[in-house]
Every structure is written in C-alpha cells, then in structure tokens.
Amino acid sequence: MISPPEPTEYQPYYGRYISLVTGPDLAQTLEHQLAQSLPLLQGIGEQKSLFRYAPGKWSIKEILGHLIDAERIFTYRALRFARNDQTPLAGFEQDPYVATAHFDQRPWSGLVQEFEQVRRSTIPFFGALTPEETLRSGTASQHPITVRALGYIIAGHELHHMAVLRERYL
C-alpha cells in the first residue's frame, strides 16, 4: 500500500495534482482511474477527438497524448529512483513535446489503446514496490522528489486533465 506523500517530498507546484488524489492506496487508485477513464475516452469519436475549445488550445487527441507522454516520463523517473539511481534527471517541457508528436494525425482508437497499455504497465510497477522503495528519492527538474510522490503526480495529473476534458471539451 502506497500512502500519499508528505509536502516535503515534492516541489510545491505538484501539490495541485497530488491534492486531487483520494484514497489510501496508489495502485488501487490508478486501477480505479483506468476503469473510469477508458469508457469516457472510448465514447469519443475520431472527429470529436480533434476538437479544441479555443484557438491555441490542445485538441482532445493532444491532451491524451500528453497524458501518455507524462505518465511514461514520471514512471521512468520513479523506476530510476526506486532502483536507487541518483543520477539527476532533466525536466521536460510539455508544449514542445505535444507540438512535435503529431497526435492529431494518429487514429483516436490507437491513442486510447496506448493510454490503456501505458497505465496497465504503470499499475503493477507501483504495486510491486516495497515501502522502502517508495520513499527513495532523486533529483528531477533540479528538485528532489520521492518515488511515491511521482506515483501520486501521475494519478493527480490524469484527474486534472480528465476534469478539463469533461468541463471544456465534452
């Protein structure tokens, strides 16, 4: 069972995501999120997936692509730190990632499938960590962060973007 991180385990910016996560166990939360998000995503058609609620805003495809990229990056960081790798890891800028990924040219069903597969890989990774591994930390984006904080960021980041999707896109 992975309990929520203390505020000292991550930079304050990430508190906006972590605070969205309820429930006492991260792996269960990630599993529950997938069960909630998949039907919503599968109900969006190809044409609707290209929708932007305002000029310059990401399309629905780009939001999902961003979620996939971010989950991979945060899980990679968690893997490195859980294995006690203390190599500082660089940050990533989300806008250039989205701009160069060409998500709008990809089939929506393929993006949904990729999201599911990435999450299905994330869940057992965090579920298999020992309590000691979840408390290990490293440096990412020039700031210390723990493994469990990264997991809660993944969960909260999805909650944030799914709320935006529901409020502004659907």
Backbone bond lengths (Angstrom), bond angles and torsions (degrees), N, CA, C in turn:
res aa  C-N    CA-C-N  psi(-1)  N-CA   C-N-CA  omega(-1)  CA-C   N-CA-C  phi
1 M - - - 1.450 - - 1.534 108.60 -
2 I 1.307 116.00 127.67 1.461 121.24 -179.33 1.521 108.26 -109.20
3 S 1.310 115.20 111.13 1.464 120.88 -178.89 1.527 110.57 -85.16
4 P 1.327 116.92 163.73 1.466 120.51 -177.49 1.530 112.43 -60.68
5 P 1.324 115.91 148.36 1.468 119.96 179.75 1.525 111.80 -76.21
6 E 1.301 115.23 157.52 1.465 121.75 172.73 1.532 108.62 -79.20
7 P 1.316 117.99 153.19 1.473 120.29 179.65 1.532 114.06 -58.03
8 T 1.309 117.49 -21.49 1.472 120.74 178.51 1.528 112.78 -75.93
9 E 1.343 117.32 -7.00 1.466 121.40 -175.58 1.520 113.47 -92.93
10 Y 1.303 118.43 1.95 1.467 121.57 -177.56 1.523 108.57 -158.41
11 Q 1.314 115.59 162.06 1.460 118.46 177.54 1.530 109.56 -75.02
12 P 1.329 117.59 149.06 1.467 121.35 -173.49 1.526 115.22 -53.64
13 Y 1.315 118.47 -31.43 1.466 121.71 179.92 1.528 111.13 -51.83
14 Y 1.332 117.37 -40.16 1.461 121.04 -175.38 1.522 113.28 -75.98
15 G 1.326 117.26 -9.88 1.459 119.71 177.14 1.513 112.50 -59.69
16 R 1.322 117.18 -28.81 1.473 120.98 179.24 1.527 111.38 -63.25
17 Y 1.325 117.88 -31.04 1.466 121.55 177.26 1.526 111.32 -86.08
18 I 1.319 115.89 -47.67 1.465 120.19 -176.29 1.524 111.12 -60.25
19 S 1.323 116.94 -36.43 1.470 120.56 -178.34 1.530 112.72 -66.36
20 L 1.315 118.11 -17.56 1.462 121.78 179.05 1.525 112.96 -78.98
21 V 1.316 117.08 -17.74 1.465 121.95 -173.50 1.524 109.75 -85.90
22 T 1.327 115.66 122.64 1.459 120.95 175.98 1.518 108.14 -111.54
23 G 1.279 115.93 165.65 1.462 119.90 -179.58 1.510 110.09 98.12
24 P 1.324 115.71 150.22 1.456 120.59 -173.42 1.523 116.01 -86.18
25 D 1.344 118.11 -8.12 1.470 118.72 -174.11 1.519 110.89 -134.62
26 L 1.313 115.51 124.82 1.456 121.55 -176.21 1.531 112.88 -63.78
27 A 1.322 118.28 -48.20 1.472 120.17 -177.00 1.531 110.95 -59.72
28 Q 1.329 117.27 -41.69 1.467 120.59 177.28 1.523 110.99 -64.61
29 T 1.322 116.58 -38.88 1.463 121.23 179.05 1.519 110.43 -63.11
30 L 1.317 117.04 -45.52 1.472 120.91 179.84 1.531 111.07 -61.99
31 E 1.312 116.38 -40.56 1.470 121.82 178.07 1.533 110.39 -65.05
32 H 1.311 116.56 -45.93 1.457 121.85 180.00 1.536 110.76 -62.52
33 Q 1.320 116.98 -41.21 1.458 120.54 178.68 1.519 111.25 -60.07
34 L 1.312 116.75 -43.32 1.459 120.29 -179.93 1.523 110.42 -60.40
35 A 1.322 116.67 -42.84 1.468 120.92 179.39 1.530 111.50 -63.76
36 Q 1.320 117.39 -29.76 1.464 120.82 178.28 1.522 112.16 -84.10
37 S 1.308 117.63 -39.56 1.466 121.77 -173.36 1.523 113.23 -77.13
38 L 1.313 117.22 -38.36 1.469 119.40 -176.12 1.529 113.30 -57.43
39 P 1.332 119.80 -49.79 1.472 118.19 179.29 1.529 112.63 -60.00
40 L 1.318 117.16 -37.89 1.462 120.43 178.21 1.527 110.21 -62.97
41 L 1.319 116.24 -48.68 1.468 120.70 -178.87 1.526 111.50 -65.76
42 Q 1.321 117.33 -40.67 1.464 120.85 -179.61 1.524 112.10 -67.12
43 G 1.332 116.98 -21.51 1.452 121.20 178.45 1.527 114.31 -82.30
44 I 1.306 116.91 -4.16 1.469 121.94 178.93 1.521 108.03 -92.75
45 G 1.305 116.53 128.59 1.458 121.01 -179.76 1.519 112.43 -84.99
46 E 1.312 115.40 170.39 1.464 122.00 -178.55 1.534 111.64 -57.17
47 Q 1.307 117.46 -47.32 1.466 119.80 -177.74 1.529 111.01 -66.39
48 K 1.315 117.07 -44.59 1.469 121.10 179.91 1.529 110.82 -62.76
49 S 1.329 118.09 -31.28 1.466 121.41 -177.31 1.530 112.52 -65.52
50 L 1.321 116.89 -15.00 1.468 121.12 178.13 1.535 112.64 -91.31
51 F 1.331 116.48 -2.54 1.465 121.60 -175.90 1.531 111.95 -66.08
52 R 1.342 115.20 138.80 1.467 123.95 172.27 1.521 105.94 -124.41
53 Y 1.310 118.49 132.44 1.465 119.40 -177.05 1.523 112.82 -78.23
54 A 1.341 117.60 -12.41 1.465 121.46 176.75 1.534 108.01 -159.38
55 P 1.320 117.38 155.62 1.469 120.17 177.13 1.535 110.77 -58.15
56 G 1.312 115.18 138.03 1.455 120.50 179.29 1.516 115.06 83.89
57 K 1.329 117.34 -6.64 1.467 121.03 177.51 1.520 109.35 -89.02
58 W 1.319 115.83 155.78 1.454 120.38 178.91 1.517 110.71 -66.66
59 S 1.329 115.22 149.76 1.464 120.63 170.52 1.529 108.45 -76.75
60 I 1.319 115.92 169.28 1.465 119.68 176.04 1.526 109.66 -60.41
61 K 1.313 117.55 -39.92 1.465 120.41 177.06 1.523 110.98 -59.62
62 E 1.316 116.33 -41.76 1.459 119.64 -178.85 1.531 111.67 -68.64
63 I 1.323 116.75 -34.92 1.472 119.43 175.39 1.524 109.86 -61.63
64 L 1.329 116.37 -47.88 1.469 118.99 -178.95 1.529 110.81 -65.35
65 G 1.315 116.83 -41.36 1.463 119.48 176.83 1.521 111.78 -60.02
66 H 1.323 115.80 -40.90 1.468 120.63 177.06 1.527 110.77 -62.36
67 L 1.329 117.46 -42.46 1.465 120.34 177.82 1.524 111.08 -60.53
68 I 1.319 116.56 -41.51 1.465 121.13 179.16 1.529 110.23 -63.13
69 D 1.337 116.07 -50.61 1.467 120.08 -179.74 1.523 111.38 -58.66
70 A 1.331 116.69 -48.19 1.462 120.76 -176.91 1.526 111.27 -63.63
71 E 1.323 117.09 -41.35 1.473 119.15 179.58 1.520 110.53 -63.35
72 R 1.319 117.14 -41.15 1.467 119.95 177.14 1.527 110.99 -61.38
73 I 1.314 116.35 -46.00 1.468 120.51 -177.23 1.526 110.70 -65.37
74 F 1.332 117.83 -47.25 1.462 119.99 -179.40 1.522 111.94 -65.74
75 T 1.328 117.59 -36.60 1.468 120.15 177.48 1.521 110.47 -68.45
76 Y 1.331 117.22 -38.88 1.465 120.52 176.10 1.526 110.74 -60.12
77 R 1.313 116.41 -44.20 1.460 120.03 177.66 1.528 110.05 -60.55
78 A 1.343 116.41 -45.39 1.467 120.54 179.61 1.527 110.88 -61.14
79 L 1.315 117.74 -40.81 1.464 121.48 177.65 1.524 110.51 -59.98
80 R 1.311 116.66 -49.69 1.464 120.40 -179.04 1.532 110.89 -58.32
81 F 1.313 116.58 -47.22 1.461 119.78 -176.28 1.527 111.62 -73.10
82 A 1.330 118.16 -35.39 1.464 120.93 177.50 1.519 110.87 -62.97
83 R 1.318 116.15 -31.77 1.478 120.95 179.09 1.527 111.62 -87.34
84 N 1.322 114.85 11.71 1.458 123.35 175.89 1.528 113.32 67.91
85 D 1.303 116.98 27.18 1.464 122.17 175.14 1.528 107.31 -81.21
86 Q 1.304 116.88 118.60 1.456 121.71 -176.22 1.529 112.85 -99.61
87 T 1.322 117.43 13.07 1.459 120.56 176.76 1.522 109.62 -66.05
88 P 1.332 118.69 123.45 1.473 119.47 177.46 1.536 110.53 -61.82
89 L 1.318 115.96 137.72 1.456 121.61 -178.30 1.527 109.97 -109.16
90 A 1.310 115.07 137.64 1.466 120.82 -179.72 1.523 110.78 -70.09
91 G 1.312 115.39 158.92 1.447 121.05 174.65 1.520 110.37 -80.43
92 F 1.312 115.92 -179.41 1.462 120.10 174.40 1.515 108.23 -140.37
93 E 1.295 115.38 144.63 1.460 121.63 178.63 1.524 108.27 -99.44
94 Q 1.306 116.63 119.19 1.459 121.34 -172.77 1.526 113.54 -64.78
95 D 1.318 118.34 -39.12 1.468 119.91 -174.99 1.529 113.15 -64.11
96 P 1.341 119.87 -46.49 1.469 118.35 175.88 1.534 112.93 -63.37
97 Y 1.335 117.17 -33.41 1.461 119.30 176.93 1.523 109.99 -61.04
98 V 1.323 116.24 -49.26 1.468 120.22 -178.43 1.526 110.15 -64.88
99 A 1.326 117.18 -42.15 1.468 120.99 -176.76 1.523 112.62 -63.01
100 T 1.313 117.50 -31.31 1.471 120.08 -176.90 1.525 113.75 -98.83
101 A 1.319 118.04 -2.88 1.467 120.99 -175.56 1.523 113.50 -85.66
102 H 1.316 118.75 -19.16 1.467 122.94 179.34 1.531 112.37 57.64
103 F 1.317 115.88 41.07 1.465 120.08 -179.45 1.525 112.05 -59.82
104 D 1.328 118.08 -35.38 1.467 120.49 -178.06 1.530 112.74 -64.99
105 Q 1.317 117.99 -19.34 1.465 120.88 178.62 1.540 112.28 -88.78
106 R 1.310 116.83 -5.87 1.460 120.22 -178.47 1.530 110.68 -93.39
107 P 1.320 117.63 151.10 1.464 119.82 176.93 1.533 110.57 -65.79
108 W 1.326 116.11 135.96 1.454 121.37 179.65 1.522 111.45 -56.90
109 S 1.324 116.96 -44.43 1.472 119.74 -178.12 1.524 111.33 -60.62
110 G 1.325 117.19 -34.29 1.461 120.60 177.73 1.519 112.32 -68.27
111 L 1.333 116.43 -38.30 1.466 119.68 177.16 1.529 110.98 -66.46
112 V 1.320 116.82 -41.07 1.465 120.54 178.37 1.529 109.61 -62.33
113 Q 1.316 116.48 -44.04 1.468 120.57 178.76 1.530 110.89 -62.78
114 E 1.319 117.24 -41.41 1.462 120.82 179.25 1.529 110.86 -64.53
115 F 1.330 116.59 -42.39 1.460 120.29 176.73 1.524 110.50 -57.52
116 E 1.334 116.22 -46.61 1.462 120.45 179.64 1.530 111.12 -60.39
117 Q 1.315 116.86 -44.79 1.460 120.19 -178.46 1.523 112.31 -65.93
118 V 1.320 116.84 -40.80 1.464 119.79 177.85 1.523 109.53 -62.02
119 R 1.336 116.88 -46.64 1.470 119.63 179.91 1.519 111.43 -64.19
120 R 1.326 116.95 -40.01 1.471 119.36 179.21 1.529 111.57 -65.70
121 S 1.308 117.72 -20.22 1.460 122.02 173.44 1.533 111.25 -84.02
122 T 1.313 116.41 -35.84 1.467 121.58 -179.36 1.526 111.36 -66.67
123 I 1.312 117.13 -41.27 1.473 121.52 -174.64 1.529 112.17 -58.69
124 P 1.324 120.38 -53.12 1.467 117.76 -178.98 1.525 113.26 -69.40
125 F 1.337 116.82 -27.28 1.465 118.21 176.33 1.523 109.81 -59.68
126 F 1.335 117.04 -54.21 1.463 119.61 -179.01 1.525 111.21 -68.64
127 G 1.336 117.65 -33.45 1.459 120.80 179.71 1.513 114.08 -65.92
128 A 1.331 117.77 -24.31 1.464 121.54 -177.77 1.529 113.91 -93.19
129 L 1.309 117.47 -5.76 1.469 119.72 -177.60 1.523 111.18 -69.96
130 T 1.317 116.18 143.90 1.463 121.29 173.92 1.532 108.58 -80.56
131 P 1.325 117.30 160.55 1.473 118.90 176.49 1.534 112.15 -55.32
132 E 1.309 116.60 -38.72 1.475 120.26 179.10 1.527 110.86 -62.79
133 E 1.334 116.75 -42.91 1.465 120.23 -179.15 1.521 112.13 -64.68
134 T 1.329 117.19 -35.49 1.469 119.34 -178.58 1.520 112.10 -67.45
135 L 1.314 116.59 -24.48 1.468 121.02 -179.01 1.518 113.19 -91.91
136 R 1.322 117.06 -7.26 1.463 119.01 177.46 1.517 109.59 -66.22
137 S 1.307 114.83 153.11 1.456 118.40 -178.55 1.515 110.97 -135.68
138 G 1.304 113.93 165.67 1.452 122.22 176.21 1.507 107.88 -152.51
139 T 1.314 114.81 -172.66 1.459 120.25 -179.72 1.520 109.34 -113.60
140 A 1.327 114.97 125.11 1.464 121.76 175.45 1.522 107.32 -134.99
141 S 1.300 115.89 136.67 1.469 120.64 -177.79 1.534 111.10 55.70
142 Q 1.315 115.03 35.35 1.472 123.52 177.27 1.528 114.20 67.06
143 H 1.353 116.96 20.56 1.459 120.86 179.26 1.526 109.87 -136.43
144 P 1.334 117.36 144.19 1.469 119.11 176.03 1.523 110.81 -70.62
145 I 1.324 114.30 147.25 1.467 120.22 179.20 1.523 108.24 -156.30
146 T 1.335 116.47 144.96 1.460 120.13 179.33 1.525 110.98 -93.44
147 V 1.305 114.33 163.61 1.461 121.33 178.16 1.525 110.42 -61.36
148 R 1.321 116.77 -46.13 1.471 117.91 -178.27 1.528 111.49 -66.95
149 A 1.319 117.95 -32.58 1.464 119.59 176.03 1.523 109.82 -62.82
150 L 1.316 117.66 -40.70 1.468 120.77 178.47 1.524 110.91 -61.30
151 G 1.323 117.28 -40.64 1.457 120.26 177.54 1.519 112.24 -63.51
152 Y 1.303 116.49 -42.17 1.463 119.90 178.87 1.522 111.56 -70.18
153 I 1.315 117.16 -29.94 1.468 120.13 174.67 1.530 109.60 -65.17
154 I 1.322 117.11 -43.15 1.468 120.79 177.71 1.532 109.66 -56.22
155 A 1.310 116.22 -49.83 1.470 120.32 -178.21 1.529 111.27 -64.17
156 G 1.312 117.72 -45.74 1.453 121.19 -178.53 1.516 113.17 -69.34
157 H 1.319 115.94 -34.15 1.466 120.95 178.11 1.525 109.80 -63.22
158 E 1.327 116.56 -42.77 1.470 119.24 176.66 1.528 110.74 -63.88
159 L 1.323 116.82 -44.78 1.471 119.72 179.26 1.525 110.91 -58.28
160 H 1.307 116.62 -42.92 1.467 120.92 179.02 1.527 111.29 -59.43
161 H 1.325 116.67 -51.61 1.460 119.88 -175.94 1.531 112.35 -71.21
162 M 1.311 118.43 -32.41 1.457 120.01 176.42 1.530 110.20 -67.51
163 A 1.323 117.22 -36.00 1.470 120.09 176.31 1.526 110.27 -65.61
164 V 1.322 117.43 -42.16 1.469 120.96 176.90 1.519 109.62 -61.79
165 L 1.311 116.81 -43.07 1.459 121.91 178.98 1.533 110.43 -57.79
166 R 1.318 116.27 -48.87 1.472 120.51 -178.91 1.529 111.73 -65.65
167 E 1.323 117.20 -40.35 1.471 121.41 -174.04 1.526 113.45 -78.35
168 R 1.329 118.02 -35.99 1.460 119.97 -170.65 1.518 114.97 -115.27
169 Y 1.327 117.61 -14.37 1.453 120.14 -174.05 1.520 114.00 -114.75
170 L 1.314 117.48 -32.00 1.470 120.30 -172.72 1.519 112.21 -107.78
